[in-house]
């Protein structure tokens, strides 16, 4: 039912986890897909080969304004337009208040929050040319309720949520909608270290009313929905995807 034929989508962090699931699902919906990676060159190349010539991988450091701007310019040159931006790339790690260093805080803010600003700033003018755009930011329930021992991560995602709502109004006159998908726990490589503790993983599963931890594909689906015509009148929304474990929004 969802068809993104003739649309060009950007997926950041597309070589693994939620990003990889988005790349594959958007391509299945007939979108051309440009996706970023940082270190996983072989994996990115394998995804390119698996999907075919409508997909292209780009190495981009999300801490570099120069690389982000060059990436957006190159995608427009390579594909002719940009219709959808799904910003998924980000990092997550521990950080108690007393032990967190300023460098630790700043790195996470640059990768998660500042990159959001830079990508949207660079992509919006390209979208405005065609009077069409769909921006979807992958945030987190942590950005709405907070997260003890991960305050820097929660703050970065909270910033992304406020940024979503702000841009939704600012860009609406250009037929550009801005929404967010906010996952709870997701069973991806990002959480492998946490989920290595089988008892802890099981306690998380039991705390989710639907009785399961989300897969990457179950986050990619809502992102695809927000990029589609089915979501034309949805703007500034935070779509929680957490199995009912955190009822906020």
N, C-alpha and C positions, 0 to 999 in steps of 0.2 A: 504493500500500500504506500509506503514511503519511497519516493523516488527523487533523488538529487541529481538527475541527469542534467548535464551542462553546468553544474555547480562545481566550484573549486573550494575545497576545504583544507584548512591548515589544522593539524593536530600536533601539539607540542608534547615532547616526551613520548614519542610514538613507537619506541623500540621495545617496550615492555609494559606489562600490567594494563592499567586502564587505557593508557595511550595506544598500546598495540591493539587492544580490543576495539577501540574507536576507529583506528585506521582500517581494520578489516571490515567492520560493520558499515562504515561510510562508503568504502569502496564497493561493498555488496549492494549498497543502495544507489550505485552508479555515479557517485561523485568522484571527480579527480581529487587525489589526496597528496598534499605536501606535508611531510612530517619531519620532526626534528629528533635528533639524538645527540648525545654528548660523547660517550665513550664506547657504546656498543655498536661499533661499525659493522661487524660481521652480522649481527642480528638484524640491523637495519637493512643491510644488503639482501639478506634472506627474505625479509618481508617484501622488499621491492620485487624480487624474483617471483615470490609466491603470488602476488596480486597482479603484476603485469605493468604495462607501460603507462597506465593512468596514475601511477603512484611514484613519488620521488622522495628520497631521504636527503636531509641536509644536516650537516653537523653545525650546531649552534650552542654557544655558551650562554646560558640564561643570565649570567652576571655581566654580560658585555653589551652595552648599548650599541656599539659599532656593529657587532655580529647580528644583533636582532634587526637593526635597520637594514643591513645588507641582505639578510634573509628575506624580509618582506619584499624588498625591491626585486630580488632574484625570482621569487615565486611569481610576482606579477609579470616579469619578463618571460618566465618559462611557461606560464599557464594563461596569461592574458587578463586575469582578473582574480579577485579574492572575494568569495561569498560568505564563507563560514570560518570562524576562528574558534577552535576548542583549545583553551589553554589548560593543559593538564600537568605539564612538567613542574616538579617541585620536590622538596626534600622534607623529611620528617626524622627527628631524633630526640633523645632525652635532653633535658636541661632544667635542673632544679634552680630556683631563684638564687640560692647562695653560691652554687658552683658554676653557673653560666657566666661565660666571659663576654665582653662586648663584641669580640671578633665572632664568637659563636652566634650571638644574636644578630649581628649585622649580616653575616653570611646567609642565614635563613631568610631574613627580610629581603635581601637582594634577589635570591633565587625564587622565592614564592611571591612576594608582593611587588617589588620594583619591576620585575620582569613583566608582570601583568600590565602595569602602567605603560611600559615601553612598547610592548606588543600591540596593545590597543591603540596607542598614539600613532604607531606606524601603520597599522592596518586600516584604521577608520577612514583616512583620506582616500584610500583605494576603494573601499566600499561605497563611499559617498559618490564616486564617479558614476556608479551604476544605480544609485539610489536604492541600494539593497545591501543588507548585511545581517548576519546572525553571529553574535558573540556569546560563547558559552564558557564560563569559568568553572573549573572543578575546584570546589572549596571543601568544606568539611563541617560536620556537626560541631566540631571543636570550635569553629569560628563563631558559633551562636551561643553555646553554653559555657565556653571556656574549657580548659583541660589542665588539671593540676599536673605538675612536673613536665608539662609541654607548653608552658605559657607563651613562649616565643612562636611556636607553631600556631597555637590558637589565635594569637594576636595577628599573625600574618594572614590567616584565613578570614578572620573577622574584618581585616582591612579589605580583603578581596570582596567580601560580601557588601560592605558599604560602597565600595567602588562600583560594584554591579548595579546597585540601586541608583547611584549618581549618574553613571553613564547611560542608564536606561532612559532617563528623562532627557539628557543632553543630546543623545543621538537619535531619538525617536523621530524628529522632523525629517530625517534622512532615510526613513524606513529601515533603520538598523535597530534591532532589538538586542538587549543585553540581559542574559539570565545566568543562573548558576545551578549546577548540580552539586549537592552537598552530601557526599557519602558518609556512612558510619564506617564500621570495620569492613575491610575488603580483603579477601584472601589473595594477595599478590606478593611479589618478591619484596616489596617495600616493608612488609610485615613479617618476613620469614624469621627474623631474629626473635621477634616477640612471640610468634606462633611456634617456635621451637619448643617452648614449654607447653606440652600437650594438655596439662591440667588447666593452665591459664586459658588456652585457646578454647577448651571445652566450657569453661566458665563464661567466656564471652558469648559463645554460641547459645548457651542456656539463657542468657540475658536478653536475647533477641526474640521478640514475640513470634516471629515467623519460624524460629527454630533453626536458622542457618545463617552463616556468614556469607555476605554477598560475593559473587564472582566479579571479575573485571567486566565481563559481558553484561552483567546486570546494572552496571553504571554506564556503560557505553550506550545502551538502549535509550535511556532517558535523554542523553546528550543528543542522540540522533533525532529523537522526537522534537526537541527544542530547536533543532536546525531545520525542521521540516515545515511544510505548509500547514500541518495540523496545529502548529503553535504560533500562527501568524499574529494572534492578538495577546500573546503572553509576553510581558515585558517587565523587567525588574523583579522577577520571581526567583525565590530560592527553593529549588525542588529537592526536598530531603529524600534520600534513598538509603534507608537504614533498617528496614524490616520492622519498623515500629518501636525501635529501642529508644529513640530520642524524639519525643513529640514536640517539635518546635517549628517555628516558621510562620 
